[in-house]
Structures are given as C-alpha cells and as structure tokens.
Amino acid sequence: MNKARRTALSAALQMLQDAQSLIQEAAEGEQEGYDNMTEGLQQTERGQRMEEVASSLDDVQSTLDDLIGQIEDAME
C-alpha cells in the first residue's frame, strides 16, 4: 500500500473512530434515560422505543468495531 492510500485510510479510520465515540455516547444516553424511567413508563411505547434505539446503536457500534478492525488489518 502506498503512502497516499495509507494516509487516506488513516483519515477514514479516524472518522470511523470519532463516529463510534458519538454513537456510543448516544447509546449510553438513551439507555440511561430508559433505565431512569419507572417500570410503568418503560412499558409504554416511548419506553420500548428508547430501549430499541439503544440496542440498535449498540449494534451499529459493534459493526463499526468490525470495520475498524478490518481497516487496521488492511493497513498492516
């Protein structure tokens, strides 16, 4: 891999890591909001949606982990 491609991949890697951090913060905030609800509110449509969003964001974060690992492997 030449220097220009390695530099481009390094920049992309940093963007993915930044995005992953933002997504993690959002997931944690959504989960915390859900956890702070009363049990009755957790059972409402809004509570259920908050839990689904937190779970989806965790899935996205996991996918980003995989992508970051693959890029790092490619750069070796």
Stockholm file with secondary structure:
# STOCKHOLM 1.0

chainA/1-76         MNKARRTALSAALQMLQDAQSLIQEAAEGEQEGYDNMTEGLQQTERGQRMEEVASSLDDVQSTLDDLIGQIEDAME
#=GR chainA/1-76 SS CCHHHHHHHHHHHHHHHHHHHHHHHHHHHHHHHHHTSCHHHHTSHHHHHHHHHHHHHHHHHHHHHHHHHHHHHHHC
#=GC SS_cons        CCHHHHHHHHHHHHHHHHHHHHHHHHHHHHHHHHHTSCHHHHTSHHHHHHHHHHHHHHHHHHHHHHHHHHHHHHHC
//
